[in-house]
Amino acid sequence: MSDKRPFILGLTGSIGMGKSATAQMFTSLGVPVFDADAAVHELQGPGGVLLPQIEAAFPGTTGLQGVDRQKLGSAVFGDSEALRQLEAIVHPAVGAMRARFLEDSSDRPLIVFDIPLLYEKGGAQQLDAVAVVSAPGESQRERVLARPGMTPEKFEQILGLQVPDAQKRERADFVIDTGVTLAETRAQVAKLVEQLTAKE
């Protein structure tokens, strides 16, 4: 393998930490970003290539709009076997999209993999470094509770399933502070991009 491959930075963070906004900052600086969630939405959305397989495995969970997330969620919730079955359909397809993205970006100095559950689901070993987006607990809580349909109970439940922010910060190579102004976060991202592309 030639050493002319991109530096792969994993971007992750707990709910409400501003990961999507931060990923957007990398994109605006010309850094290719692979968004795992967006890939899943594309595969499961209207006309998505996985719809026939998902419908065959979980009848009644798809329609013209793609996967009915609520119905599919109910079909796999609390059923580890069903969840494994769904992951066996989705993960290889996302992996293939990621491989295509890597190929298309092979001449770039830096690329970002936006992976929400990086520490929860694993996958850090394929990366050169990990950046965690983090903000104070009060900011996180405020942002999440402002989302439609979110309740304090639901928020606590999600937090319980995620690796605590302090542990993520400890394990990360870089921490991007989103508890400051957007301009300050943008400056941190620009500095990190500069630092990682200077390794050429």
Residue, then its C-alpha position, 0 to 999 in steps of 0.5 A: m500500500s502506498d503511503k499516499r493515502p488520506f489521513i482518516l479522522g473519525l468524528t464522534g460525540s454524544i447526542g446534542m454535542g454539535k457533531s453534525a454542525t462540526a462535520q459541516m465545518f470540515t466540509s466547508l473547509g473542503v475536507p470530504v466527510f463520510d456520514a454513516d447516518a446519511a448513508v443509512h438514510e439513503l439506503q433505506g429512504p425512498g427507492g433505497v436499495l435495501l428496501p426489498q431485503i428489509e421488507a422481506a425480513f420485516p414485512g410491513t415496515t417499508g413503503l413508498q417513503g422508504v423504511d417506516r422508522q417507527k415500525l422497523g424500530s418496533a420490530v427490532f426493539g428489545d429483540s437482539e436476534a432481529l437487530r442482528q438480522l437488520e444489522a447484517i442487511v445494513h452494515p455490509a451496504v454501508g461498508a460498501m459505500r464507505a469503500r467507494f468513498l475511500e476510493d473516490s477520496s484516495d488523493r486527498p490528504l485528509i478525510v473524515f468519517d462521521i460515526p455517531l456510535l464509534y466507541e459504542k459499536g467499535g471501528a476505531q481501529q480503521l482510523d488514524a485518529v479520533a476527534v470527539v465533539s464535546a460541550p458542558g452537560e448543561s449545554q448538551r441537555e438544553r440542546v437535546l430537550a429543545r428537539p421535537g418530541m424529546t423528553p427528559e426521560k428519553f434523553e436519560q435513556i439515550l445517555g444511558l446507552q452511550v459511552p459517557d462524554a468524559q470517557k470519550r474525551e479521555r480516549a480521543d486524540f483530539v477534543i473539539d469544544t462546541g460549548v463556545t461560539l460557532a466562530e471559536t469552534r470553527a477556528q478549532v476545526a480549521k487548526l486541526v485540519e491544518q495540523l493534520t494536512a501538514k503531516e504530508 
